[in-house]
Amino acid sequence: MGLAANGLGQALTAIFATVLIGHVVDHWLRQSAVLTLALTGPALGLICAATIHAWLRLRERVDAEQLGQDYAHRMRLALFDRLSTLSPRLAQRRGRGGLLLRFIGDLTALRQWTSLGLARLSVAGTTALAALLGLAWLDAGLALAIAIPLIAGMGAALWLSGPLRRAVRETRRRRSRLASQVHEQIAALSVVQVCNRTQGERQRLSRQGQRLRDAMLARAAISGRLRAITEATTALATLMVLMTGVVETAYGLTTPGTVIGAMAIVHLLLPGIRDLGRAHEYWHGYQVALEKIRQFMELPSLAAERPDARALVPANGRLEFDAVGVNGVLEEFGSSAGPGRVIAIVGPNGAGKSTLLSLAARLFDPDRGTVRLDGQNLADCTLVSIRRAIGMVSDELPLLKGSIARNLRYRWRNAPDKEVARVCALCGVDQLLQTLPAGERTVLQERGANLSLGQRQRIALARAVLGDPSVLLLDEPDAHLDTDSSAVLDRVLARYRGTVLMVTHRRERLFQADEIWHLADGRLVETGPPLRLLNGDGPTRHLFGMETRPQAVAG
């Protein structure tokens, strides 16, 4: 509404200037009047009209940008809300380059249409319509002379709609592929260097860049035609007004002042006409971006919170899986982990071990069956209360860029210093902080790349056990750990009072468990105490070899 009022104000200043110009031409210059005080009034009027018009153009730009930024901000938050519900694996399959394009390229297209397209269309459309109506009141012939080229130009622009949309879509597709490739090369830079594939990746990048260049040139060619149509429309409108004015003046149907005023209107409408041409281009970019954003918003979420969901009330940490099934991954899995027990989950790759942990954390819901914690169906509980009751360590849950203090408190931002000190001592983070000059203020790189694997795992463990959750989920926490870091994990498992589900491939880790769940092909094929399974003749013994640790057997 404010932008439409702005456009109406610009139209009124244009009409006012037209009347003043006509008055000066017809009543002063025609009488060969010299510059006297009598011209001061019209001159001041023109100056005021020009000043107001300039101020309205300034406000138009600011208000239009604010409109676009507000819209982009709301959409950015909506995209993040959706992103936060996606499975990490689904996000990886979508490609980080493509996901980044949602937040950068697509939101830019939305902002451009809102700020530079829709907003200017509102102003320019209102200005043109009001100015033409005002001119029609003064001289219908001159108004028609301007309207005809404008209508013809709009028709020509619409004729280019199909090719422009296809060009925008192709450009966006090429940009997405290039962004994905660049992100992949950055993430795997060490692999590229070690394998001596720098030249090959450069050639691959060159091909992708060339395809993007070609797509951009094709789009630029169509955009150039739109700009040419806009300029031709303006020139034709000027010519039509001039020719019509000459004819009408010759027949005494109008005055030279009115013709010059109409020419002034064409000049004042020129920026708006150019804006209308660009708005058409922004519109197609907006349509393609909006389509991709809608597809992103329709991606399946991890787990939807029911409207009547209640807070989970943790008790002793008993975790139950009742005939749980996930299509293509788990088949009718049923078992339970008693309070305070340590469960080692083993099996070949792809058996469904990590999926089981994700179900326990309610990162997504099973297709069949029920997961219960302390007798409460997780599907009936709020996600916030579930996250508070369950801690998790996994390679898919990396450290974040920022200070160590931020990472330690990420589960519980307002955690008391005493609780943070407790988990730091438990996980050996206190020893790590003593070796760092900045202590917990040390800034970590992305995924904690400036720390060793063992140091990262200590911080991840501390983050997971902060607040003493009822259940601790460990997805191969001992992979790639050195002796000291493995000792930290031993201490955590020995002192942690809650229930632990631990995926592991290490034989020695099994002896810290109270029970083993052996999965194969999505099914629970064997369960029982570690010594019995490792000394038996079942799949667990064959998976880990024929010999048990002598000290463990003796003990």
RODO-2510 file (C-alpha; in nm, 4 decimals, decimal comma):
residues 555
     n   res          X          Y          Z
     1     m     0,0000     0,0000     0,0000
     2     g     0,2843     0,2398     0,0837
     3     l     0,4568     0,1716    -0,2481
     4     a     0,1324     0,2225    -0,4389
     5     a     0,0887     0,5551    -0,2597
     6     n     0,4450     0,6398    -0,3564
     7     g     0,3631     0,5671    -0,7202
     8     l     0,0530     0,7843    -0,6997
     9     g     0,2649     1,0629    -0,5520
    10     q     0,5137     1,0359    -0,8382
    11     a     0,2274     1,0507    -1,0870
    12     l     0,0851     1,3614    -0,9218
    13     t     0,4234     1,5358    -0,9333
    14     a     0,4519     1,4426    -1,3025
    15     i     0,1054     1,5804    -1,3790
    16     f     0,1755     1,8935    -1,1749
    17     a     0,5030     1,9474    -1,3614
    18     t     0,3233     1,8932    -1,6925
    19     v     0,0646     2,1592    -1,6107
    20     l     0,3351     2,4048    -1,5028
    21     i     0,5429     2,3422    -1,8154
    22     g     0,2386     2,3922    -2,0336
    23     h     0,1518     2,7097    -1,8449
    24     v     0,5034     2,8508    -1,8912
    25     v     0,5188     2,7639    -2,2607
    26     d     0,1695     2,8807    -2,3510
    27     h     0,1402     3,1942    -2,1414
    28     w     0,4937     3,3244    -2,1151
    29     l     0,7342     3,2050    -2,3813
    30     r     0,4660     3,2365    -2,6497
    31     q     0,4368     3,6034    -2,5546
    32     s     0,8189     3,6429    -2,5809
    33     a     0,8287     3,7291    -2,2147
    34     v     1,1637     3,7838    -2,0566
    35     l     1,2708     3,6272    -1,7301
    36     t     1,0941     3,8364    -1,4663
    37     l     0,9624     3,7880    -1,1172
    38     a     0,6408     3,6606    -1,2761
    39     l     0,8240     3,3382    -1,3684
    40     t     0,9389     3,2837    -1,0120
    41     g     0,6190     3,1042    -0,9082
    42     p     0,6180     2,8427    -1,1882
    43     a     0,9944     2,7978    -1,1531
    44     l     0,9660     2,7352    -0,7792
    45     g     0,6764     2,4988    -0,8477
    46     l     0,8879     2,2967    -1,0902
    47     i     1,1751     2,2869    -0,8407
    48     c     0,9398     2,1665    -0,5670
    49     a     0,7898     1,9031    -0,7977
    50     a     1,1354     1,7792    -0,8965
    51     t     1,2486     1,7697    -0,5320
    52     i     0,9404     1,5787    -0,4193
    53     h     0,9744     1,3395    -0,7126
    54     a     1,3398     1,2741    -0,6252
    55     w     1,2522     1,2146    -0,2592
    56     l     0,9751     0,9726    -0,3590
    57     r     1,2211     0,7797    -0,5750
    58     l     1,4595     0,7594    -0,2797
    59     r     1,1834     0,6333    -0,0485
    60     e     1,0759     0,3863    -0,3147
    61     r     1,4208     0,2284    -0,3190
    62     v     1,4480     0,2078     0,0599
    63     d     1,0934     0,0763     0,1110
    64     a     1,1315    -0,1744    -0,1718
    65     e     1,4571    -0,3084    -0,0282
    66     q     1,3029    -0,3349     0,3172
    67     l     1,0102    -0,5284     0,1719
    68     g     1,2452    -0,7685    -0,0052
    69     q     1,4765    -0,8145     0,2926
    70     d     1,1853    -0,8826     0,5285
    71     y     1,0457    -1,1417     0,2890
    72     a     1,3856    -1,3070     0,2418
    73     h     1,4411    -1,3105     0,6192
    74     r     1,1105    -1,4859     0,6845
    75     m     1,1780    -1,7374     0,4084
    76     r     1,5316    -1,7968     0,5387
    77     l     1,3947    -1,8850     0,8823
    78     a     1,1292    -2,1092     0,7263
    79     l     1,3986    -2,2887     0,5254
    80     f     1,6097    -2,3342     0,8371
    81     d     1,3120    -2,4682     1,0298
    82     r     1,2624    -2,7242     0,7549
    83     l     1,6329    -2,8019     0,7303
    84     s     1,6470    -2,8684     1,1041
    85     t     1,3881    -3,1462     1,0636
    86     l     1,5699    -3,3296     0,7826
    87     s     1,7602    -3,6497     0,8379
    88     p     2,1369    -3,5870     0,8107
    89     r     2,1575    -3,8672     0,5558
    90     l     1,8798    -3,7149     0,3456
    91     a     2,0560    -3,3782     0,3605
    92     q     2,3777    -3,5424     0,2410
    93     r     2,1956    -3,7090    -0,0484
    94     r     2,0549    -3,3721    -0,1520
    95     g     2,4076    -3,2315    -0,1712
    96     r     2,5375    -2,9420     0,0342
    97     g     2,5883    -2,7268    -0,2735
    98     g     2,2209    -2,7612    -0,3645
    99     l     2,1140    -2,6892    -0,0071
   100     l     2,3339    -2,3797     0,0045
   101     l     2,1714    -2,2622    -0,3173
   102     r     1,8346    -2,2635    -0,1370
   103     f     1,9682    -2,0196     0,1213
   104     i     2,1716    -1,8005    -0,1135
   105     g     2,0757    -1,8180    -0,4800
   106     d     1,7043    -1,8888    -0,4417
   107     l     1,6560    -1,6374    -0,1622
   108     t     1,8394    -1,3794    -0,3725
   109     a     1,5948    -1,4460    -0,6568
   110     l     1,3030    -1,4016    -0,4158
   111     r     1,4468    -1,0792    -0,2791
   112     q     1,5166    -0,9404    -0,6255
   113     w     1,1612    -1,0035    -0,7377
   114     t     1,0185    -0,8497    -0,4215
   115     s     1,2518    -0,5491    -0,4045
   116     l     1,3347    -0,4856    -0,7688
   117     g     1,0377    -0,6476    -0,9379
   118     l     0,7124    -0,6478    -0,7433
   119     a     0,7841    -0,3264    -0,5541
   120     r     0,8894    -0,1348    -0,8639
   121     l     0,6032    -0,2875    -1,0590
   122     s     0,3614    -0,1485    -0,8011
   123     v     0,5187     0,1958    -0,8162
   124     a     0,5756     0,2080    -1,1918
   125     g     0,2329     0,0640    -1,2700
   126     t     0,0566     0,3102    -1,0426
   127     t     0,2651     0,5989    -1,1735
   128     a     0,2072     0,5118    -1,5393
   129     l    -0,1668     0,4568    -1,4972
   130     a    -0,2240     0,7739    -1,2966
   131     a    -0,0032     0,9825    -1,5267
   132     l    -0,1813     0,8536    -1,8373
   133     l    -0,5208     0,9254    -1,6821
   134     g    -0,4061     1,2753    -1,5926
   135     l    -0,2698     1,3301    -1,9428
   136     a    -0,5911     1,1915    -2,0912
   137     w    -0,7804     1,4567    -1,8969
   138     l    -0,5575     1,7190    -2,0595
   139     d    -0,5336     1,5595    -2,4053
   140     a    -0,6702     1,2133    -2,4868
   141     g    -0,4777     1,1925    -2,8152
   142     l    -0,1403     1,2406    -2,6512
   143     a    -0,2295     0,9893    -2,3779
   144     l    -0,3217     0,7350    -2,6454
   145     a     0,0058     0,8052    -2,8263
   146     i     0,1927     0,6991    -2,5111
   147     a    -0,0354     0,4063    -2,4245
   148     i    -0,0085     0,2296    -2,7622
   149     p     0,3727     0,1789    -2,7497
   150     l     0,3492     0,0734    -2,3855
   151     i     0,0917    -0,1959    -2,4633
   152     a     0,2927    -0,3132    -2,7642
   153     g     0,6074    -0,3348    -2,5517
   154     m     0,4273    -0,5395    -2,2855
   155     g     0,3047    -0,7812    -2,5515
   156     a     0,6549    -0,8259    -2,6910
   157     a     0,7922    -0,8897    -2,3417
   158     l     0,5266    -1,1549    -2,2744
   159     w     0,6238    -1,3254    -2,6000
   160     l     0,9708    -1,3828    -2,4520
   161     s     0,8327    -1,5380    -2,1308
   162     g     0,8772    -1,9008    -2,2355
   163     p     1,2378    -1,8764    -2,3561
   164     l     1,3330    -1,6641    -2,0562
   165     r     1,1944    -1,9131    -1,8050
   166     r     1,3764    -2,2016    -1,9711
   167     a     1,6988    -2,0005    -1,9701
   168     v     1,6582    -1,9141    -1,6014
   169     r     1,5916    -2,2785    -1,5135
   170     e     1,8987    -2,3984    -1,7051
   171     t     2,1179    -2,1307    -1,5486
   172     r     2,0029    -2,2274    -1,2031
   173     r     2,0657    -2,5967    -1,2690
   174     r     2,4186    -2,5280    -1,3917
   175     r     2,4907    -2,3016    -1,0956
   176     s     2,3694    -2,5698    -0,8532
   177     r     2,5978    -2,8320    -1,0073
   178     l     2,8948    -2,5976    -0,9994
   179     a     2,8275    -2,5078    -0,6347
   180     s     2,8050    -2,8761    -0,5406
   181     q     3,1314    -2,9522    -0,7170
   182     v     3,3175    -2,6623    -0,5561
   183     h     3,1870    -2,7615    -0,2122
   184     e     3,2960    -3,1209    -0,2705
   185     q     3,6441    -3,0123    -0,3781
   186     i     3,6820    -2,7899    -0,0728
   187     a     3,5648    -3,0666     0,1620
   188     a     3,7943    -3,3238    -0,0009
   189     l     4,0881    -3,0948    -0,0778
   190     s     4,3366    -3,3222     0,0971
   191     v     4,2147    -3,6209    -0,1076
   192     v     4,2597    -3,4232    -0,4290
   193     q     4,6132    -3,3274    -0,3290
   194     v     4,7217    -3,6707    -0,2028
   195     c     4,5854    -3,8475    -0,5112
   196     n     4,7429    -3,5878    -0,7411
   197     r     4,4087    -3,5080    -0,9022
   198     t     4,4457    -3,1295    -0,8985
   199     q     4,4676    -3,1033    -1,2770
   200     g     4,1779    -3,3431    -1,3301
   201     e     3,9529    -3,1552    -1,0879
   202     r     4,0564    -2,8286    -1,2508
   203     q     3,9463    -2,9614    -1,5900
   204     r     3,6199    -3,0829    -1,4402
   205     l     3,5619    -2,7425    -1,2836
   206     s     3,6443    -2,5787    -1,6165
   207     r     3,3803    -2,7873    -1,7955
   208     q     3,1168    -2,7038    -1,5367
   209     g     3,2122    -2,3364    -1,5473
   210     q     3,1943    -2,3334    -1,9274
   211     r     2,8455    -2,4826    -1,9183
   212     l     2,7370    -2,2221    -1,6659
   213     r     2,8924    -1,9515    -1,8833
   214     d     2,7004    -2,0742    -2,1882
   215     a     2,3764    -2,0845    -1,9906
   216     m     2,4370    -1,7337    -1,8575
   217     l     2,5096    -1,6027    -2,2070
   218     a     2,1884    -1,7578    -2,3384
   219     r     1,9986    -1,5935    -2,0552
   220     a     2,1767    -1,2630    -2,1172
   221     a     2,0753    -1,2748    -2,4841
   222     i     1,7085    -1,2998    -2,3888
   223     s     1,7484    -1,0352    -2,1189
   224     g     1,9125    -0,8127    -2,3789
   225     r     1,6088    -0,8492    -2,6009
   226     l     1,3907    -0,7421    -2,3105
   227     r     1,6076    -0,4358    -2,2523
   228     a     1,5953    -0,3586    -2,6251
   229     i     1,2163    -0,3826    -2,6184
   230     t     1,2080    -0,1446    -2,3219
   231     e     1,4290     0,1129    -2,4914
   232     a     1,2384     0,0778    -2,8182
   233     t     0,9113     0,1275    -2,6309
   234     t     1,0403     0,4482    -2,4750
   235     a     1,1752     0,5811    -2,8040
   236     l     0,8547     0,4912    -2,9865
   237     a     0,6440     0,6596    -2,7171
   238     t     0,8519     0,9766    -2,7506
   239     l     0,8187     0,9697    -3,1292
   240     m     0,4442     0,9045    -3,1144
   241     v     0,3900     1,1916    -2,8716
   242     l     0,5981     1,4252    -3,0872
   243     m     0,4201     1,3324    -3,4108
   244     t     0,0757     1,3428    -3,2507
   245     g     0,1568     1,6749    -3,0877
   246     v     0,2733     1,8244    -3,4179
   247     v    -0,0462     1,7148    -3,5923
   248     e    -0,2752     1,8320    -3,3121
   249     t    -0,0933     2,1642    -3,2821
   250     a    -0,1190     2,2170    -3,6568
   251     y    -0,4951     2,1643    -3,6406
   252     g    -0,5318     2,3713    -3,3246
   253     l    -0,6375     2,0710    -3,1139
   254     t    -0,3710     2,1265    -2,8493
   255     t    -0,1040     2,3718    -2,7484
   256     p     0,2760     2,3526    -2,7653
   257     g     0,2856     2,3647    -2,3872
   258     t     0,0710     2,0508    -2,3586
   259     v     0,2946     1,8670    -2,6083
   260     i     0,6095     1,9622    -2,4192
   261     g     0,4374     1,8582    -2,0950
   262     a     0,3538     1,5191    -2,2484
   263     m     0,7173     1,4831    -2,3506
   264     a     0,8122     1,5578    -1,9905
   265     i     0,5763     1,2816    -1,8725
   266     v     0,7462     1,0341    -2,1068
   267     h     1,0799     1,1388    -1,9600
   268     l     0,9520     1,0975    -1,6045
   269     l     0,8029     0,7568    -1,6883
   270     l     1,1270     0,6354    -1,8467
   271     p     1,2806     0,4899    -1,5234
   272     g     0,9523     0,3160    -1,4453
   273     i     0,9301     0,1662    -1,7943
   274     r     1,2825     0,0308    -1,7600
   275     d     1,1900    -0,1112    -1,4202
   276     l     0,8919    -0,2890    -1,5763
   277     g     1,1238    -0,4567    -1,8265
   278     r     1,3576    -0,5784    -1,5528
   279     a     1,0642    -0,6898    -1,3374
   280     h     0,9676    -0,9373    -1,6073
   281     e     1,3122    -1,0965    -1,5834
   282     y     1,3039    -1,1056    -1,2030
   283     w     0,9597    -1,2653    -1,2149
   284     h     1,0837    -1,5716    -1,3996
   285     g     1,3811    -1,6090    -1,1675
   286     y     1,1392    -1,5874    -0,8757
   287     q     0,9099    -1,8542    -1,0211
   288     v     1,1938    -2,1035    -1,0706
   289     a     1,3381    -2,0354    -0,7234
   290     l     0,9966    -2,0641    -0,5593
   291     e     0,9390    -2,3988    -0,7277
   292     k     1,2674    -2,5330    -0,5879
   293     i     1,1912    -2,3960    -0,2418
   294     r     0,8502    -2,5655    -0,2455
   295     q     1,0152    -2,8951    -0,3365
   296     f     1,2580    -2,8484    -0,0486
   297     m     0,9765    -2,7704     0,1953
   298     e     0,7982    -3,0913     0,0905
   299     l     1,0928    -3,3165     0,1809
   300     p     1,0051    -3,5719     0,4505
   301     s     1,0926    -3,4617     0,8011
   302     l     1,2648    -3,6602     1,0712
   303     a     0,9712    -3,6845     1,3054
   304     a     0,6642    -3,4683     1,3302
   305     e     0,5582    -3,3552     1,6750
   306     r     0,1930    -3,4247     1,7420
   307     p    -0,0286    -3,1336     1,8473
   308     d    -0,1163    -3,3125     2,1734
   309     a     0,2418    -3,4223     2,2476
   310     r     0,3373    -3,4216     2,6139
   311     a     0,6728    -3,3819     2,7807
   312     l     0,8713    -3,6983     2,8405
   313     v     0,9131    -3,7739     3,2104
   314     p     1,2475    -3,9535     3,2532
   315     a     1,2690    -4,2204     3,5205
   316     n     1,5248    -4,5009     3,5283
   317     g     1,6110    -4,5080     3,1555
   318     r     1,4485    -4,8320     3,0401
   319     l     1,4475    -4,8333     2,6575
   320     e     1,2156    -5,0693     2,4674
   321     f     1,1767    -5,1546     2,0987
   322     d     0,8435    -5,3240     2,0297
   323     a     0,8235    -5,4896     1,6842
   324     v     0,9973    -5,1897     1,5272
   325     g     1,0320    -5,1854     1,1499
   326     v     1,1862    -4,9430     0,9016
   327     n     1,1235    -5,0245     0,5380
   328     g     1,4329    -5,1685     0,3762
   329     v     1,6448    -5,1397     0,6929
   330     l     1,4915    -5,3023     1,0032
   331     e     1,2478    -5,5925     1,0230
   332     e     1,0313    -5,6392     1,3344
   333     f     1,3076    -5,5559     1,5800
   334     g     1,2129    -5,6264     1,9381
   335     s     1,4294    -5,5961     2,2482
   336     s     1,4751    -5,3845     2,5580
   337     a     1,7634    -5,2253     2,7460
   338     g     1,7192    -5,2304     3,1206
   339     p     1,7927    -4,9278     3,3382
   340     g     2,1628    -4,8531     3,3698
   341     r     2,2696    -5,1337     3,1379
   342     v     2,5297    -5,1061     2,8629
   343     i     2,4199    -5,2622     2,5334
   344     a     2,6767    -5,3289     2,2609
   345     i     2,5201    -5,3336     1,9142
   346     v     2,7247    -5,5273     1,6610
   347     g     2,6859    -5,6557     1,3094
   348     p     2,8135    -5,6126     0,9560
   349     n     2,7921    -5,2825     0,7707
   350     g     2,4402    -5,1972     0,6610
   351     a     2,2765    -5,4165     0,9259
   352     g     2,0718    -5,1273     1,0688
   353     k     2,2784    -5,0431     1,3774
   354     s     2,2924    -4,6658     1,3260
   355     t     1,9264    -4,6683     1,2254
   356     l     1,8438    -4,8248     1,5613
   357     l     2,0226    -4,5423     1,7424
   358     s     1,8398    -4,2849     1,5305
   359     l     1,5084    -4,4425     1,6304
   360     a     1,6108    -4,4315     1,9965
   361     a     1,6901    -4,0599     1,9609
   362     r     1,3699    -4,0143     1,7601
   363     l     1,5542    -3,8593     1,4709
   364     f     1,2767    -4,0256     1,2740
   365     d     0,9806    -4,2517     1,3534
   366     p     0,9600    -4,6206     1,2622
   367     d     0,7254    -4,7327     0,9869
   368     r     0,5939    -4,9979     1,2244
   369     g     0,6136    -5,0670     1,5937
   370     t     0,6831    -4,8522     1,8975
   371     v     0,9892    -4,7147     2,0754
   372     r     0,9374    -4,6494     2,4473
   373     l     1,1496    -4,4808     2,7102
   374     d     1,0421    -4,5482     3,0662
   375     g     0,7126    -4,6820     2,9339
   376     q     0,6336    -4,3693     2,7304
   377     n     0,5906    -4,3856     2,3536
   378     l     0,8466    -4,1470     2,2080
   379     a     0,6052    -4,0629     1,9257
   380     d     0,3701    -3,9120     2,1868
   381     c     0,6371    -3,6937     2,3498
   382     t     0,7701    -3,3500     2,2638
   383     l     1,0979    -3,3401     2,0757
   384     v     1,2498    -3,0936     2,3222
   385     s     1,1959    -3,3273     2,6170
   386     i     1,3335    -3,6248     2,4207
   387     r     1,6489    -3,4356     2,3236
   388     r     1,6989    -3,3388     2,6869
   389     a     1,6706    -3,7005     2,8035
   390     i     1,9025    -3,8510     2,5403
   391     g     2,2664    -3,7746     2,4617
   392     m     2,4345    -3,8953     2,1441
   393     v     2,7839    -3,9237     1,9965
   394     s     2,8278    -3,9964     1,6270
   395     d     3,0471    -3,9047     1,3321
   396     e     2,7332    -3,7477     1,1868
   397     l     2,7200    -3,5099     1,4865
   398     p     3,0460    -3,3145     1,4411
   399     l     3,1767    -3,0276     1,6463
   400     l     3,0671    -2,6841     1,5313
   401     k     3,2739    -2,3867     1,4310
   402     g     3,3162    -2,1655     1,7354
   403     s     3,4673    -2,1826     2,0809
   404     i     3,5114    -2,5023     2,2788
   405     a     3,2858    -2,3501     2,5450
   406     r     3,0072    -2,3131     2,2882
   407     n     3,0444    -2,6753     2,1816
   408     l     3,0490    -2,8042     2,5394
   409     r     2,7288    -2,6200     2,6271
   410     y     2,5513    -2,6834     2,2985
   411     r     2,2971    -2,9248     2,4523
   412     w     2,2388    -2,6955     2,7497
   413     r     2,3300    -2,3339     2,6880
   414     n     2,2803    -2,2238     3,0482
   415     a     2,4534    -2,5203     3,2075
   416     p     2,6079    -2,4320     3,5460
   417     d     2,9848    -2,4067     3,5552
   418     k     2,9900    -2,6877     3,8112
   419     e     2,8160    -2,9264     3,5702
   420     v     3,0474    -2,8273     3,2844
   421     a     3,3487    -2,8853     3,5082
   422     r     3,2113    -3,2293     3,6026
   423     v     3,1758    -3,3518     3,2439
   424     c     3,5110    -3,1995     3,1479
   425     a     3,6807    -3,3969     3,4242
   426     l     3,4896    -3,7131     3,3326
   427     c     3,5793    -3,6918     2,9631
   428     g     3,9335    -3,5618     2,9983
   429     v     3,8499    -3,2258     2,8443
   430     d     4,0042    -3,0489     3,1437
   431     q     4,3436    -3,1932     3,0511
   432     l     4,2934    -3,0833     2,6908
   433     l     4,2075    -2,7272     2,7952
   434     q     4,5285    -2,7030     2,9965
   435     t     4,7298    -2,7574     2,6774
   436     l     4,5504    -2,4785     2,4897
   437     p     4,6601    -2,1174     2,5546
   438     a     4,3049    -1,9851     2,5184
   439     g     4,1464    -2,2706     2,7132
   440     e     3,7759    -2,3146     2,6466
   441     r     3,7802    -1,9893     2,4475
   442     t     3,9839    -2,1670     2,1787
   443     v     3,8016    -2,1303     1,8478
   444     l     3,7455    -2,4535     1,6587
   445     q     3,7476    -2,4742     1,2834
   446     e     3,4661    -2,6422     1,0930
   447     r     3,4038    -2,9922     1,2350
   448     g     3,6859    -2,9257     1,4841
   449     a     3,9488    -2,9731     1,2150
   450     n     4,2208    -2,8030     1,4216
   451     l     4,1992    -3,0764     1,6879
   452     s     4,2994    -3,4404     1,6719
   453     l     4,0351    -3,7116     1,6405
   454     g     4,0790    -3,8072     2,0038
   455     q     4,0450    -3,4475     2,1221
   456     r     3,7295    -3,4008     1,9179
   457     q     3,5814    -3,7181     2,0618
   458     r     3,6461    -3,6029     2,4185
   459     i     3,4539    -3,2810     2,3568
   460     a     3,1750    -3,4701     2,1788
   461     l     3,1441    -3,7096     2,4745
   462     a     3,1335    -3,4199     2,7200
   463     r     2,8654    -3,2502     2,5130
   464     a     2,6571    -3,5691     2,5088
   465     v     2,6699    -3,6410     2,8839
   466     l     2,6153    -3,2792     2,9914
   467     g     2,3096    -3,2695     3,2125
   468     d     2,3329    -3,6435     3,2889
   469     p     2,0758    -3,7674     3,0315
   470     s     1,8871    -4,0914     3,0960
   471     v     2,0139    -4,2575     2,7784
   472     l     2,3510    -4,2288     2,6042
   473     l     2,3769    -4,3361     2,2389
   474     l     2,7271    -4,4028     2,1052
   475     d     2,7755    -4,4710     1,7338
   476     e     3,1254    -4,6193     1,7013
   477     p     3,2745    -4,3786     1,9566
   478     d     3,6058    -4,5660     1,9655
   479     a     3,6793    -4,5545     1,5930
   480     h     4,0259    -4,4075     1,5233
   481     l     4,0920    -4,3334     1,8917
   482     d     4,4363    -4,3434     2,0487
   483     t     4,5084    -4,5177     2,3783
   484     d     4,4481    -4,2112     2,5970
   485     s     4,1160    -4,1305     2,4307
   486     s     4,0065    -4,4944     2,4569
   487     a     4,0804    -4,4758     2,8284
   488     v     3,8520    -4,1719     2,8497
   489     l     3,5719    -4,3729     2,6889
   490     d     3,6377    -4,6560     2,9358
   491     r     3,5967    -4,4117     3,2236
   492     v     3,2754    -4,2667     3,0822
   493     l     3,1213    -4,6121     3,0394
   494     a     3,2259    -4,7135     3,3902
   495     r     3,0900    -4,4033     3,5656
   496     y     2,7857    -4,3184     3,3569
   497     r     2,4709    -4,4121     3,5502
   498     g     2,2209    -4,4166     3,2647
   499     t     2,1419    -4,6650     2,9891
   500     v     2,3944    -4,6947     2,7053
   501     l     2,3436    -4,8202     2,3495
   502     m     2,6839    -4,8482     2,1846
   503     v     2,7580    -4,9466     1,8254
   504     t     3,1083    -5,0880     1,8029
   505     h     3,3314    -5,3044     1,5869
   506     r     3,6000    -5,3448     1,8540
   507     r     3,6142    -5,6787     2,0267
   508     e     3,7684    -5,5434     2,3478
   509     r     3,4855    -5,2952     2,3899
   510     l     3,2304    -5,5781     2,4151
   511     f     3,3545    -5,6785     2,7591
   512     q     3,2324    -5,3468     2,9010
   513     a     2,8787    -5,4283     2,7906
   514     d     2,6150    -5,6104     2,9913
   515     e     2,4522    -5,7452     2,6766
   516     i     2,5173    -5,7741     2,3034
   517     w     2,2578    -5,7204     2,0306
   518     h     2,3771    -5,8717     1,7036
   519     l     2,2027    -5,7390     1,3925
   520     a     2,2263    -5,8785     1,0408
   521     d     2,0151    -5,7783     0,7412
   522     g     1,7941    -5,5649     0,9633
   523     r     1,7118    -5,8481     1,2052
   524     l     1,8175    -5,9303     1,5586
   525     v     1,9965    -6,2626     1,5083
   526     e     2,1568    -6,3081     1,8507
   527     t     2,1468    -6,1493     2,1942
   528     g     2,3033    -6,2253     2,5287
   529     p     2,5992    -6,1589     2,7622
   530     p     2,9356    -6,0984     2,5911
   531     l     3,1179    -6,4026     2,7291
   532     r     2,8413    -6,6441     2,6375
   533     l     2,8121    -6,5146     2,2807
   534     l     3,1875    -6,4929     2,2228
   535     n     3,2461    -6,8415     2,3621
   536     g     2,9514    -6,9906     2,1775
   537     d     2,9202    -7,0994     1,8183
   538     g     2,6868    -6,8276     1,6954
   539     p     2,7206    -6,5381     1,4529
   540     t     2,8801    -6,3078     1,7115
   541     r     3,1730    -6,5431     1,7669
   542     h     3,2230    -6,5793     1,3927
   543     l     3,2027    -6,2015     1,3480
   544     f     3,4766    -6,1287     1,6034
   545     g     3,6919    -6,4392     1,5680
   546     m     3,7431    -6,7544     1,7630
   547     e     3,9442    -6,6308     2,0635
   548     t     3,8220    -6,4334     2,3637
   549     r     4,0483    -6,2259     2,5816
   550     p     4,2046    -6,4531     2,8423
   551     q     4,1829    -6,1962     3,1180
   552     a     3,8181    -6,1358     3,0434
   553     v     3,7364    -6,5080     3,0535
   554     a     3,9343    -6,5584     3,3698
   555     g     3,7615    -6,2651     3,5349
***
